[in-house]
């Protein structure tokens, strides 16, 4: 980041998210002891749609992976993504994944069948169409 104030802003968002019970799955702190204003790429899980970190723009290396409350909602999201970003997603396999969080079942919406470069290109296209996206190697 260009300014110390921006680094502190990002730290504040992540710390408030952590205090609100949102899981920090990756990163979540300053990067090393080097000079400069570096923050680790951060992945947050199990946030609600109304959480501050979801509703406000962080302007830092922070991604919030949002689950869906039911499988139909996850499938609708996958279908909307395939319609908006047809070319890289048309022949890929959409699927939902059930995740148990305490006594609540949540669903993830995912696509499979990509090589690394195609997955990264599809993710960029999804982001340009206002979909959150991250690539994972299984």
N, CA, C and O atoms as CSV, one atom per row, in Angstrom:
chain,resi,resn,atom,element,x,y,z
A,1,UNK,N,N,0.840,-1.160,0.000
A,1,UNK,CA,C,0.000,0.000,0.000
A,1,UNK,C,C,0.889,1.227,0.000
A,1,UNK,O,O,2.039,1.174,0.436
A,2,UNK,N,N,0.365,2.305,-0.478
A,2,UNK,CA,C,1.164,3.512,-0.647
A,2,UNK,C,C,1.328,4.311,0.647
A,2,UNK,O,O,2.319,5.022,0.812
A,3,UNK,N,N,0.372,4.199,1.557
A,3,UNK,CA,C,0.399,5.025,2.760
A,3,UNK,C,C,0.194,4.200,4.023
A,3,UNK,O,O,-0.517,3.195,4.024
A,4,UNK,N,N,0.835,4.651,5.095
A,4,UNK,CA,C,0.657,3.997,6.385
A,4,UNK,C,C,-0.788,4.051,6.849
A,4,UNK,O,O,-1.277,3.116,7.484
A,5,UNK,N,N,-1.471,5.141,6.535
A,5,UNK,CA,C,-2.877,5.271,6.933
A,5,UNK,C,C,-3.729,4.194,6.265
A,5,UNK,O,O,-4.665,3.679,6.878
A,6,UNK,N,N,-3.414,3.846,5.006
A,6,UNK,CA,C,-4.174,2.799,4.317
A,6,UNK,C,C,-3.902,1.443,4.961
A,6,UNK,O,O,-4.825,0.647,5.135
A,7,UNK,N,N,-2.653,1.173,5.316
A,7,UNK,CA,C,-2.315,-0.081,5.995
A,7,UNK,C,C,-3.090,-0.189,7.309
A,7,UNK,O,O,-3.640,-1.246,7.620
A,8,UNK,N,N,-3.134,0.886,8.070
A,8,UNK,CA,C,-3.876,0.885,9.335
A,8,UNK,C,C,-5.374,0.687,9.100
A,8,UNK,O,O,-6.049,0.036,9.897
A,9,UNK,N,N,-5.887,1.245,8.015
A,9,UNK,CA,C,-7.312,1.072,7.676
A,9,UNK,C,C,-7.615,-0.396,7.406
A,9,UNK,O,O,-8.596,-0.933,7.922
A,10,UNK,N,N,-6.777,-1.050,6.599
A,10,UNK,CA,C,-6.977,-2.467,6.282
A,10,UNK,C,C,-6.855,-3.302,7.555
A,10,UNK,O,O,-7.675,-4.189,7.791
A,11,UNK,N,N,-5.847,-3.030,8.370
A,11,UNK,CA,C,-5.702,-3.739,9.646
A,11,UNK,C,C,-6.953,-3.586,10.508
A,11,UNK,O,O,-7.407,-4.551,11.123
A,12,UNK,N,N,-7.501,-2.392,10.552
A,12,UNK,CA,C,-8.706,-2.147,11.340
A,12,UNK,C,C,-9.889,-2.960,10.851
A,12,UNK,O,O,-10.627,-3.529,11.656
A,13,UNK,N,N,-10.082,-3.021,9.527
A,13,UNK,CA,C,-11.166,-3.832,8.975
A,13,UNK,C,C,-11.016,-5.293,9.392
A,13,UNK,O,O,-11.977,-5.914,9.845
A,14,UNK,N,N,-9.819,-5.836,9.239
A,14,UNK,CA,C,-9.611,-7.259,9.535
A,14,UNK,C,C,-9.745,-7.517,11.034
A,14,UNK,O,O,-10.325,-8.529,11.427
A,15,UNK,N,N,-9.233,-6.640,11.866
A,15,UNK,CA,C,-9.349,-6.835,13.311
A,15,UNK,C,C,-10.808,-6.764,13.775
A,15,UNK,O,O,-11.226,-7.539,14.635
A,16,UNK,N,N,-11.579,-5.835,13.204
A,16,UNK,CA,C,-13.007,-5.762,13.571
A,16,UNK,C,C,-13.745,-7.009,13.084
A,16,UNK,O,O,-14.627,-7.518,13.775
A,17,UNK,N,N,-13.388,-7.500,11.902
A,17,UNK,CA,C,-14.008,-8.730,11.392
A,17,UNK,C,C,-13.693,-9.895,12.328
A,17,UNK,O,O,-14.577,-10.678,12.675
A,18,UNK,N,N,-12.435,-10.001,12.729
A,18,UNK,CA,C,-12.014,-11.068,13.658
A,18,UNK,C,C,-12.792,-10.957,14.971
A,18,UNK,O,O,-13.262,-11.963,15.502
A,19,UNK,N,N,-12.927,-9.736,15.494
A,19,UNK,CA,C,-13.660,-9.514,16.751
A,19,UNK,C,C,-15.139,-9.876,16.605
A,19,UNK,O,O,-15.781,-10.264,17.581
A,20,UNK,N,N,-15.680,-9.750,15.390
A,20,UNK,CA,C,-17.078,-10.102,15.126
A,20,UNK,C,C,-17.275,-11.596,14.872
A,20,UNK,O,O,-18.386,-12.032,14.572
A,21,UNK,N,N,-16.199,-12.383,14.990
A,21,UNK,CA,C,-16.316,-13.833,14.837
A,21,UNK,C,C,-16.090,-14.342,13.431
A,21,UNK,O,O,-16.334,-15.519,13.166
A,22,UNK,N,N,-15.632,-13.499,12.517
A,22,UNK,CA,C,-15.335,-13.935,11.153
A,22,UNK,C,C,-13.984,-14.637,11.174
A,22,UNK,O,O,-13.031,-14.142,11.775
A,23,UNK,N,N,-13.903,-15.782,10.522
A,23,UNK,CA,C,-12.677,-16.589,10.533
A,23,UNK,C,C,-11.644,-16.028,9.562
A,23,UNK,O,O,-11.961,-15.734,8.410
A,24,UNK,N,N,-10.414,-15.883,10.031
A,24,UNK,CA,C,-9.288,-15.491,9.185
A,24,UNK,C,C,-8.600,-16.788,8.779
A,24,UNK,O,O,-7.874,-17.387,9.572
A,25,UNK,N,N,-8.831,-17.219,7.542
A,25,UNK,CA,C,-8.306,-18.492,7.066
A,25,UNK,C,C,-6.877,-18.371,6.552
A,25,UNK,O,O,-6.135,-19.353,6.532
A,26,UNK,N,N,-6.498,-17.185,6.141
A,26,UNK,CA,C,-5.184,-16.974,5.545
A,26,UNK,C,C,-4.783,-15.530,5.779
A,26,UNK,O,O,-5.617,-14.632,5.668
A,27,UNK,N,N,-3.520,-15.293,6.100
A,27,UNK,CA,C,-3.016,-13.927,6.260
A,27,UNK,C,C,-3.560,-13.265,7.500
A,27,UNK,O,O,-3.599,-13.861,8.577
A,28,UNK,N,N,-3.984,-12.013,7.336
A,28,UNK,CA,C,-4.593,-11.290,8.444
A,28,UNK,C,C,-3.631,-10.481,9.284
A,28,UNK,O,O,-3.940,-10.139,10.425
A,29,UNK,N,N,-2.448,-10.164,8.726
A,29,UNK,CA,C,-1.497,-9.347,9.481
A,29,UNK,C,C,-0.513,-8.679,8.522
A,29,UNK,O,O,-0.481,-8.971,7.327
A,30,UNK,N,N,0.287,-7.776,9.085
A,30,UNK,CA,C,1.320,-7.124,8.282
A,30,UNK,C,C,2.278,-8.180,7.744
A,30,UNK,O,O,2.503,-9.212,8.377
A,31,UNK,N,N,2.830,-7.913,6.587
A,31,UNK,CA,C,3.751,-8.855,5.953
A,31,UNK,C,C,5.177,-8.545,6.388
A,31,UNK,O,O,5.781,-7.574,5.932
A,32,UNK,N,N,5.707,-9.383,7.276
A,32,UNK,CA,C,7.106,-9.279,7.676
A,32,UNK,C,C,7.455,-8.013,8.423
A,32,UNK,O,O,6.596,-7.210,8.785
A,33,UNK,N,N,8.737,-7.868,8.637
A,33,UNK,CA,C,9.261,-6.716,9.358
A,33,UNK,C,C,9.931,-5.722,8.411
A,33,UNK,O,O,10.670,-4.842,8.851
A,34,UNK,N,N,9.674,-5.865,7.119
A,34,UNK,CA,C,10.341,-5.019,6.136
A,34,UNK,C,C,9.798,-3.597,6.171
A,34,UNK,O,O,8.740,-3.313,6.733
A,35,UNK,N,N,10.569,-2.724,5.548
A,35,UNK,CA,C,10.092,-1.350,5.388
A,35,UNK,C,C,8.913,-1.346,4.438
A,35,UNK,O,O,8.744,-2.268,3.640
A,36,UNK,N,N,8.126,-0.341,4.521
A,36,UNK,CA,C,6.994,-0.228,3.616
A,36,UNK,C,C,5.692,-0.605,4.290
A,36,UNK,O,O,5.647,-0.934,5.476
A,37,UNK,N,N,4.640,-0.545,3.500
A,37,UNK,CA,C,3.296,-0.751,4.020
A,37,UNK,C,C,2.694,-1.988,3.368
A,37,UNK,O,O,1.840,-1.884,2.486
A,38,UNK,N,N,3.142,-3.151,3.804
A,38,UNK,CA,C,2.729,-4.410,3.204
A,38,UNK,C,C,1.813,-5.175,4.152
A,38,UNK,O,O,2.075,-5.277,5.350
A,39,UNK,N,N,0.737,-5.708,3.591
A,39,UNK,CA,C,-0.218,-6.513,4.355
A,39,UNK,C,C,-0.373,-7.844,3.632
A,39,UNK,O,O,-0.483,-7.883,2.407
A,40,UNK,N,N,-0.381,-8.930,4.392
A,40,UNK,CA,C,-0.508,-10.250,3.787
A,40,UNK,C,C,-1.835,-10.391,3.046
A,40,UNK,O,O,-2.856,-9.879,3.505
A,41,UNK,N,N,-1.831,-11.084,1.900
A,41,UNK,CA,C,-3.118,-11.433,1.280
A,41,UNK,C,C,-3.948,-12.192,2.306
A,41,UNK,O,O,-3.456,-13.116,2.953
A,42,UNK,N,N,-5.200,-11.801,2.449
A,42,UNK,CA,C,-6.040,-12.293,3.542
A,42,UNK,C,C,-7.341,-12.868,3.001
A,42,UNK,O,O,-8.000,-12.272,2.149
A,43,UNK,N,N,-7.693,-14.041,3.516
A,43,UNK,CA,C,-8.946,-14.708,3.170
A,43,UNK,C,C,-9.792,-14.826,4.424
A,43,UNK,O,O,-9.357,-15.399,5.424
A,44,UNK,N,N,-11.006,-14.279,4.370
A,44,UNK,CA,C,-11.944,-14.329,5.490
A,44,UNK,C,C,-13.110,-15.241,5.129
A,44,UNK,O,O,-13.610,-15.215,4.005
A,45,UNK,N,N,-13.532,-16.045,6.094
A,45,UNK,CA,C,-14.629,-16.992,5.887
A,45,UNK,C,C,-15.729,-16.780,6.911
A,45,UNK,O,O,-15.495,-16.253,7.998
A,46,UNK,N,N,-16.917,-17.194,6.551
A,46,UNK,CA,C,-18.069,-17.237,7.451
A,46,UNK,C,C,-18.560,-15.859,7.891
A,46,UNK,O,O,-19.001,-15.678,9.026
A,47,UNK,N,N,-18.479,-14.904,6.986
A,47,UNK,CA,C,-19.045,-13.579,7.257
A,47,UNK,C,C,-20.499,-13.575,6.800
A,47,UNK,O,O,-20.882,-14.326,5.903
A,48,UNK,N,N,-21.284,-12.739,7.414
A,48,UNK,CA,C,-22.669,-12.585,6.968
A,48,UNK,C,C,-22.728,-11.464,5.933
A,48,UNK,O,O,-21.811,-10.650,5.832
A,49,UNK,N,N,-23.813,-11.433,5.171
A,49,UNK,CA,C,-23.975,-10.414,4.137
A,49,UNK,C,C,-23.965,-8.998,4.710
A,49,UNK,O,O,-23.592,-8.055,4.011
A,50,UNK,N,N,-24.368,-8.835,5.971
A,50,UNK,CA,C,-24.445,-7.498,6.551
A,50,UNK,C,C,-23.193,-7.099,7.325
A,50,UNK,O,O,-23.177,-6.036,7.946
A,51,UNK,N,N,-22.148,-7.917,7.307
A,51,UNK,CA,C,-20.907,-7.596,8.014
A,51,UNK,C,C,-20.243,-6.376,7.383
A,51,UNK,O,O,-20.314,-6.182,6.169
A,52,UNK,N,N,-19.608,-5.569,8.200
A,52,UNK,CA,C,-18.921,-4.372,7.709
A,52,UNK,C,C,-17.922,-4.713,6.603
A,52,UNK,O,O,-17.857,-4.007,5.597
A,53,UNK,N,N,-17.155,-5.766,6.771
A,53,UNK,CA,C,-16.121,-6.150,5.811
A,53,UNK,C,C,-16.722,-6.539,4.461
A,53,UNK,O,O,-16.032,-6.488,3.442
A,54,UNK,N,N,-17.988,-6.923,4.441
A,54,UNK,CA,C,-18.677,-7.263,3.192
A,54,UNK,C,C,-19.296,-6.011,2.572
A,54,UNK,O,O,-19.264,-5.840,1.354
A,55,UNK,N,N,-19.847,-5.155,3.392
A,55,UNK,CA,C,-20.597,-3.999,2.909
A,55,UNK,C,C,-19.722,-2.817,2.487
A,55,UNK,O,O,-20.159,-1.991,1.686
A,56,UNK,N,N,-18.508,-2.720,3.004
A,56,UNK,CA,C,-17.644,-1.574,2.710
A,56,UNK,C,C,-16.428,-2.017,1.914
A,56,UNK,O,O,-15.966,-3.149,2.059
A,57,UNK,N,N,-15.915,-1.140,1.083
A,57,UNK,CA,C,-14.733,-1.433,0.275
A,57,UNK,C,C,-13.481,-1.306,1.144
A,57,UNK,O,O,-13.255,-0.263,1.759
A,58,UNK,N,N,-12.677,-2.353,1.196
A,58,UNK,CA,C,-11.497,-2.375,2.050
A,58,UNK,C,C,-10.305,-1.692,1.375
A,58,UNK,O,O,-9.515,-1.036,2.054
A,59,UNK,N,N,-10.159,-1.828,0.073
A,59,UNK,CA,C,-9.022,-1.306,-0.679
A,59,UNK,C,C,-7.711,-1.873,-0.155
A,59,UNK,O,O,-6.769,-1.137,0.138
A,60,UNK,N,N,-7.670,-3.173,-0.045
A,60,UNK,CA,C,-6.465,-3.881,0.368
A,60,UNK,C,C,-6.574,-5.329,-0.053
A,60,UNK,O,O,-7.589,-5.732,-0.620
A,61,UNK,N,N,-5.546,-6.123,0.213
A,61,UNK,CA,C,-5.524,-7.524,-0.238
A,61,UNK,C,C,-6.369,-8.444,0.644
A,61,UNK,O,O,-5.849,-9.362,1.279
A,62,UNK,N,N,-7.676,-8.186,0.672
A,62,UNK,CA,C,-8.589,-8.932,1.532
A,62,UNK,C,C,-9.739,-9.462,0.689
A,62,UNK,O,O,-10.390,-8.708,-0.035
A,63,UNK,N,N,-9.986,-10.768,0.786
A,63,UNK,CA,C,-11.097,-11.409,0.086
A,63,UNK,C,C,-12.000,-12.063,1.124
A,63,UNK,O,O,-11.527,-12.767,2.015
A,64,UNK,N,N,-13.292,-11.827,1.004
A,64,UNK,CA,C,-14.274,-12.453,1.880
A,64,UNK,C,C,-15.029,-13.489,1.050
A,64,UNK,O,O,-15.703,-13.145,0.079
A,65,UNK,N,N,-14.912,-14.752,1.437
A,65,UNK,CA,C,-15.633,-15.827,0.754
A,65,UNK,C,C,-16.975,-16.002,1.457
A,65,UNK,O,O,-17.036,-16.431,2.609
A,66,UNK,N,N,-18.042,-15.664,0.747
A,66,UNK,CA,C,-19.380,-15.715,1.339
A,66,UNK,C,C,-20.087,-17.016,1.000
A,66,UNK,O,O,-20.161,-17.395,-0.169
A,67,UNK,N,N,-20.601,-17.699,1.998
A,67,UNK,CA,C,-21.411,-18.894,1.729
A,67,UNK,C,C,-22.856,-18.501,1.454
A,67,UNK,O,O,-23.260,-17.362,1.688
A,68,UNK,N,N,-23.611,-19.442,0.964
A,68,UNK,CA,C,-25.043,-19.246,0.723
A,68,UNK,C,C,-25.829,-20.029,1.759
A,68,UNK,O,O,-25.385,-21.072,2.239
A,69,UNK,N,N,-27.007,-19.509,2.097
A,69,UNK,CA,C,-27.821,-20.138,3.130
A,69,UNK,C,C,-28.501,-21.422,2.682
A,69,UNK,O,O,-28.799,-22.290,3.503
A,70,UNK,N,N,-28.749,-21.546,1.370
A,70,UNK,CA,C,-29.361,-22.790,0.895
A,70,UNK,C,C,-28.791,-23.151,-0.473
A,70,UNK,O,O,-28.205,-22.313,-1.158
A,71,UNK,N,N,-28.972,-24.399,-0.852
A,71,UNK,CA,C,-28.386,-24.903,-2.084
A,71,UNK,C,C,-28.979,-24.230,-3.319
A,71,UNK,O,O,-28.258,-23.983,-4.286
A,72,UNK,N,N,-30.270,-23.929,-3.307
A,72,UNK,CA,C,-30.887,-23.248,-4.451
A,72,UNK,C,C,-30.247,-21.885,-4.697
A,72,UNK,O,O,-30.011,-21.502,-5.843
A,73,UNK,N,N,-29.970,-21.165,-3.631
A,73,UNK,CA,C,-29.327,-19.852,-3.741
A,73,UNK,C,C,-27.926,-20.002,-4.367
A,73,UNK,O,O,-27.549,-19.202,-5.223
A,74,UNK,N,N,-27.165,-21.004,-3.952
A,74,UNK,CA,C,-25.835,-21.258,-4.518
A,74,UNK,C,C,-25.937,-21.616,-6.000
A,74,UNK,O,O,-25.140,-21.142,-6.809
A,75,UNK,N,N,-26.914,-22.451,-6.359
A,75,UNK,CA,C,-27.097,-22.844,-7.768
A,75,UNK,C,C,-27.504,-21.645,-8.627
A,75,UNK,O,O,-27.063,-21.529,-9.771
A,76,UNK,N,N,-28.334,-20.761,-8.092
A,76,UNK,CA,C,-28.722,-19.551,-8.832
A,76,UNK,C,C,-27.503,-18.667,-9.093
A,76,UNK,O,O,-27.376,-18.075,-10.165
A,77,UNK,N,N,-26.619,-18.583,-8.119
A,77,UNK,CA,C,-25.397,-17.797,-8.272
A,77,UNK,C,C,-24.507,-18.393,-9.367
A,77,UNK,O,O,-23.955,-17.657,-10.185
A,78,UNK,N,N,-24.368,-19.703,-9.385
A,78,UNK,CA,C,-23.581,-20.369,-10.421
A,78,UNK,C,C,-24.179,-20.130,-11.804
A,78,UNK,O,O,-23.456,-19.855,-12.762
A,79,UNK,N,N,-25.488,-20.236,-11.899
A,79,UNK,CA,C,-26.165,-20.014,-13.178
A,79,UNK,C,C,-25.969,-18.574,-13.655
A,79,UNK,O,O,-25.700,-18.343,-14.834
A,80,UNK,N,N,-26.102,-17.614,-12.754
A,80,UNK,CA,C,-25.908,-16.204,-13.113
A,80,UNK,C,C,-24.471,-15.962,-13.578
A,80,UNK,O,O,-24.240,-15.201,-14.517
A,81,UNK,N,N,-23.512,-16.605,-12.924
A,81,UNK,CA,C,-22.112,-16.458,-13.326
A,81,UNK,C,C,-21.894,-17.026,-14.722
A,81,UNK,O,O,-21.193,-16.417,-15.530
A,82,UNK,N,N,-22.483,-18.184,-15.019
A,82,UNK,CA,C,-22.324,-18.784,-16.342
A,82,UNK,C,C,-22.962,-17.925,-17.428
A,82,UNK,O,O,-22.460,-17.879,-18.551
A,83,UNK,N,N,-24.039,-17.260,-17.114
A,83,UNK,CA,C,-24.692,-16.384,-18.094
A,83,UNK,C,C,-23.850,-15.132,-18.346
A,83,UNK,O,O,-23.652,-14.742,-19.497
A,84,UNK,N,N,-23.355,-14.501,-17.281
A,84,UNK,CA,C,-22.595,-13.262,-17.431
A,84,UNK,C,C,-21.200,-13.487,-18.008
A,84,UNK,O,O,-20.703,-12.652,-18.763
A,85,UNK,N,N,-20.573,-14.590,-17.665
A,85,UNK,CA,C,-19.196,-14.874,-18.092
A,85,UNK,C,C,-19.219,-16.206,-18.838
A,85,UNK,O,O,-18.603,-17.185,-18.416
A,86,UNK,N,N,-19.939,-16.217,-19.944
A,86,UNK,CA,C,-20.246,-17.457,-20.654
A,86,UNK,C,C,-19.017,-18.188,-21.200
A,86,UNK,O,O,-18.883,-19.393,-20.990
A,87,UNK,N,N,-18.136,-17.497,-21.882
A,87,UNK,CA,C,-17.055,-18.175,-22.611
A,87,UNK,C,C,-16.177,-19.039,-21.704
A,87,UNK,O,O,-16.034,-20.229,-21.985
A,88,UNK,N,N,-15.579,-18.503,-20.626
A,88,UNK,CA,C,-14.702,-19.388,-19.852
A,88,UNK,C,C,-15.448,-20.401,-18.977
A,88,UNK,O,O,-14.839,-21.356,-18.493
A,89,UNK,N,N,-16.753,-20.209,-18.768
A,89,UNK,CA,C,-17.485,-21.083,-17.845
A,89,UNK,C,C,-18.434,-22.053,-18.523
A,89,UNK,O,O,-18.925,-22.972,-17.868
A,90,UNK,N,N,-18.709,-21.887,-19.799
A,90,UNK,CA,C,-19.749,-22.660,-20.481
A,90,UNK,C,C,-19.544,-24.169,-20.366
A,90,UNK,O,O,-20.503,-24.900,-20.117
A,91,UNK,N,N,-18.336,-24.638,-20.539
A,91,UNK,CA,C,-18.083,-26.088,-20.541
A,91,UNK,C,C,-17.563,-26.600,-19.191
A,91,UNK,O,O,-17.146,-27.754,-19.088
A,92,UNK,N,N,-17.584,-25.765,-18.178
A,92,UNK,CA,C,-17.069,-26.180,-16.870
A,92,UNK,C,C,-18.189,-26.734,-15.998
A,92,UNK,O,O,-19.371,-26.499,-16.248
A,93,UNK,N,N,-17.793,-27.458,-14.993
A,93,UNK,CA,C,-18.742,-28.156,-14.130
A,93,UNK,C,C,-19.069,-27.336,-12.882
A,93,UNK,O,O,-18.234,-27.226,-11.985
A,94,UNK,N,N,-20.282,-26.754,-12.811
A,94,UNK,CA,C,-20.668,-26.055,-11.586
A,94,UNK,C,C,-21.142,-27.068,-10.543
A,94,UNK,O,O,-21.778,-28.068,-10.875
A,95,UNK,N,N,-20.824,-26.796,-9.294
A,95,UNK,CA,C,-21.338,-27.654,-8.227
A,95,UNK,C,C,-21.424,-26.871,-6.927
A,95,UNK,O,O,-20.763,-25.849,-6.747
A,96,UNK,N,N,-22.244,-27.373,-6.040
A,96,UNK,CA,C,-22.353,-26.779,-4.713
A,96,UNK,C,C,-21.713,-27.730,-3.715
A,96,UNK,O,O,-21.614,-28.937,-3.938
A,97,UNK,N,N,-21.288,-27.148,-2.620
A,97,UNK,CA,C,-20.633,-27.929,-1.577
A,97,UNK,C,C,-21.255,-27.533,-0.246
A,97,UNK,O,O,-21.280,-26.354,0.108
A,98,UNK,N,N,-21.755,-28.513,0.488
A,98,UNK,CA,C,-22.373,-28.255,1.786
A,98,UNK,C,C,-21.282,-28.203,2.851
A,98,UNK,O,O,-20.412,-29.072,2.909
A,99,UNK,N,N,-21.340,-27.177,3.690
A,99,UNK,CA,C,-20.365,-26.985,4.759
A,99,UNK,C,C,-21.137,-26.813,6.057
A,99,UNK,O,O,-22.073,-26.016,6.119
A,100,UNK,N,N,-20.764,-27.536,7.075
A,100,UNK,CA,C,-21.418,-27.425,8.379
A,100,UNK,C,C,-20.663,-26.418,9.225
A,100,UNK,O,O,-19.460,-26.578,9.434
A,101,UNK,N,N,-21.328,-25.396,9.713
A,101,UNK,CA,C,-20.749,-24.388,10.597
A,101,UNK,C,C,-21.572,-24.388,11.870
A,101,UNK,O,O,-22.640,-23.778,11.929
A,102,UNK,N,N,-21.072,-25.077,12.892
A,102,UNK,CA,C,-21.848,-25.238,14.115
A,102,UNK,C,C,-23.103,-26.036,13.811
A,102,UNK,O,O,-23.023,-27.145,13.282
A,103,UNK,N,N,-24.254,-25.485,14.139
A,103,UNK,CA,C,-25.514,-26.174,13.871
A,103,UNK,C,C,-26.163,-25.707,12.560
A,103,UNK,O,O,-27.310,-26.055,12.279
A,104,UNK,N,N,-25.435,-24.926,11.765
A,104,UNK,CA,C,-25.985,-24.379,10.529
A,104,UNK,C,C,-25.262,-24.951,9.312
A,104,UNK,O,O,-24.034,-25.034,9.291
A,105,UNK,N,N,-26.026,-25.340,8.311
A,105,UNK,CA,C,-25.464,-25.797,7.044
A,105,UNK,C,C,-25.391,-24.619,6.076
A,105,UNK,O,O,-26.368,-23.891,5.901
A,106,UNK,N,N,-24.237,-24.435,5.452
A,106,UNK,CA,C,-24.030,-23.393,4.458
A,106,UNK,C,C,-23.586,-24.056,3.163
A,106,UNK,O,O,-23.195,-25.224,3.159
A,107,UNK,N,N,-23.646,-23.314,2.070
A,107,UNK,CA,C,-23.285,-23.878,0.767
A,107,UNK,C,C,-22.301,-22.969,0.048
A,107,UNK,O,O,-22.421,-21.744,0.071
A,108,UNK,N,N,-21.328,-23.599,-0.589
A,108,UNK,CA,C,-20.379,-22.899,-1.447
A,108,UNK,C,C,-20.743,-23.176,-2.888
A,108,UNK,O,O,-21.204,-24.265,-3.230
A,109,UNK,N,N,-20.532,-22.175,-3.733
A,109,UNK,CA,C,-20.765,-22.317,-5.175
A,109,UNK,C,C,-19.403,-22.370,-5.855
A,109,UNK,O,O,-18.580,-21.471,-5.680
A,110,UNK,N,N,-19.163,-23.448,-6.649
A,110,UNK,CA,C,-17.841,-23.625,-7.253
A,110,UNK,C,C,-17.953,-24.144,-8.676
A,110,UNK,O,O,-18.973,-24.701,-9.081
A,111,UNK,N,N,-16.874,-23.946,-9.424
A,111,UNK,CA,C,-16.713,-24.533,-10.745
A,111,UNK,C,C,-15.478,-25.424,-10.706
A,111,UNK,O,O,-14.538,-25.156,-9.959
A,112,UNK,N,N,-15.480,-26.487,-11.512
A,112,UNK,CA,C,-14.335,-27.394,-11.582
A,112,UNK,C,C,-13.963,-27.628,-13.039
A,112,UNK,O,O,-14.731,-27.316,-13.949
A,113,UNK,N,N,-12.782,-28.176,-13.242
A,113,UNK,CA,C,-12.361,-28.564,-14.575
A,113,UNK,C,C,-11.471,-27.562,-15.284
A,113,UNK,O,O,-11.432,-27.543,-16.514
A,114,UNK,N,N,-10.757,-26.731,-14.544
A,114,UNK,CA,C,-9.886,-25.718,-15.125
A,114,UNK,C,C,-8.425,-26.110,-14.993
A,114,UNK,O,O,-8.039,-26.774,-14.032
A,115,UNK,N,N,-7.609,-25.698,-15.962
A,115,UNK,CA,C,-6.170,-25.681,-15.713
A,115,UNK,C,C,-5.871,-24.322,-15.083
A,115,UNK,O,O,-6.748,-23.459,-15.041
A,116,UNK,N,N,-4.655,-24.120,-14.595
A,116,UNK,CA,C,-4.337,-22.922,-13.828
A,116,UNK,C,C,-4.590,-21.631,-14.606
A,116,UNK,O,O,-5.245,-20.727,-14.089
A,117,UNK,N,N,-4.090,-21.528,-15.823
A,117,UNK,CA,C,-4.223,-20.264,-16.563
A,117,UNK,C,C,-5.679,-19.974,-16.930
A,117,UNK,O,O,-6.103,-18.819,-16.896
A,118,UNK,N,N,-6.443,-21.000,-17.277
A,118,UNK,CA,C,-7.859,-20.799,-17.600
A,118,UNK,C,C,-8.640,-20.394,-16.348
A,118,UNK,O,O,-9.531,-19.548,-16.417
A,119,UNK,N,N,-8.306,-20.996,-15.212
A,119,UNK,CA,C,-8.974,-20.633,-13.956
A,119,UNK,C,C,-8.707,-19.171,-13.611
A,119,UNK,O,O,-9.618,-18.451,-13.203
A,120,UNK,N,N,-7.474,-18.737,-13.772
A,120,UNK,CA,C,-7.137,-17.350,-13.460
A,120,UNK,C,C,-7.833,-16.380,-14.414
A,120,UNK,O,O,-8.295,-15.321,-13.990
A,121,UNK,N,N,-7.911,-16.737,-15.704
A,121,UNK,CA,C,-8.611,-15.895,-16.681
A,121,UNK,C,C,-10.103,-15.820,-16.368
A,121,UNK,O,O,-10.704,-14.748,-16.445
A,122,UNK,N,N,-10.701,-16.960,-16.014
A,122,UNK,CA,C,-12.122,-16.977,-15.663
A,122,UNK,C,C,-12.376,-16.135,-14.417
A,122,UNK,O,O,-13.378,-15.424,-14.339
A,123,UNK,N,N,-11.479,-16.210,-13.453
A,123,UNK,CA,C,-11.631,-15.443,-12.216
A,123,UNK,C,C,-11.561,-13.943,-12.511
A,123,UNK,O,O,-12.342,-13.166,-11.963
A,124,UNK,N,N,-10.635,-13.539,-13.367
A,124,UNK,CA,C,-10.558,-12.115,-13.741
A,124,UNK,C,C,-11.858,-11.670,-14.412
A,124,UNK,O,O,-12.367,-10.586,-14.127
A,125,UNK,N,N,-12.392,-12.503,-15.301
A,125,UNK,CA,C,-13.651,-12.168,-15.985
A,125,UNK,C,C,-14.803,-12.076,-14.988
A,125,UNK,O,O,-15.642,-11.182,-15.095
A,126,UNK,N,N,-14.851,-12.976,-14.038
A,126,UNK,CA,C,-15.896,-12.925,-13.010
A,126,UNK,C,C,-15.794,-11.644,-12.186
A,126,UNK,O,O,-16.807,-11.000,-11.914
A,127,UNK,N,N,-14.600,-11.278,-11.796
A,127,UNK,CA,C,-14.415,-10.058,-11.001
A,127,UNK,C,C,-14.855,-8.816,-11.779
A,127,UNK,O,O,-15.437,-7.896,-11.205
A,128,UNK,N,N,-14.578,-8.789,-13.081
A,128,UNK,CA,C,-15.019,-7.655,-13.900
A,128,UNK,C,C,-16.547,-7.588,-13.971
A,128,UNK,O,O,-17.114,-6.529,-14.238
A,129,UNK,N,N,-17.209,-8.726,-13.731
A,129,UNK,CA,C,-18.677,-8.780,-13.752
A,129,UNK,C,C,-19.267,-8.745,-12.344
A,129,UNK,O,O,-20.409,-9.153,-12.133
A,130,UNK,N,N,-18.482,-8.257,-11.385
A,130,UNK,CA,C,-18.922,-8.072,-9.982
A,130,UNK,C,C,-19.213,-9.365,-9.241
A,130,UNK,O,O,-20.074,-9.388,-8.362
A,131,UNK,N,N,-18.514,-10.437,-9.577
A,131,UNK,CA,C,-18.575,-11.677,-8.810
A,131,UNK,C,C,-17.268,-11.808,-8.032
A,131,UNK,O,O,-16.194,-11.529,-8.566
A,132,UNK,N,N,-17.360,-12.231,-6.772
A,132,UNK,CA,C,-16.157,-12.550,-6.017
A,132,UNK,C,C,-15.610,-13.867,-6.544
A,132,UNK,O,O,-16.373,-14.752,-6.934
A,133,UNK,N,N,-14.291,-13.995,-6.556
A,133,UNK,CA,C,-13.705,-15.205,-7.130
A,133,UNK,C,C,-12.334,-15.440,-6.539
A,133,UNK,O,O,-11.609,-14.492,-6.240
A,134,UNK,N,N,-11.981,-16.690,-6.372
A,134,UNK,CA,C,-10.610,-17.073,-6.045
A,134,UNK,C,C,-10.354,-18.441,-6.653
A,134,UNK,O,O,-11.280,-19.232,-6.832
A,135,UNK,N,N,-9.106,-18.714,-6.967
A,135,UNK,CA,C,-8.763,-20.007,-7.552
A,135,UNK,C,C,-8.090,-20.857,-6.488
A,135,UNK,O,O,-7.313,-20.364,-5.671
A,136,UNK,N,N,-8.404,-22.140,-6.517
A,136,UNK,CA,C,-7.814,-23.113,-5.591
A,136,UNK,C,C,-7.292,-24.287,-6.386
A,136,UNK,O,O,-7.917,-24.713,-7.357
A,137,UNK,N,N,-6.160,-24.808,-5.984
A,137,UNK,CA,C,-5.646,-26.015,-6.610
A,137,UNK,C,C,-6.036,-27.184,-5.726
A,137,UNK,O,O,-5.697,-27.224,-4.543
A,138,UNK,N,N,-6.748,-28.134,-6.307
A,138,UNK,CA,C,-7.163,-29.321,-5.539
A,138,UNK,C,C,-6.198,-30.453,-5.774
A,138,UNK,O,O,-6.371,-31.538,-5.219
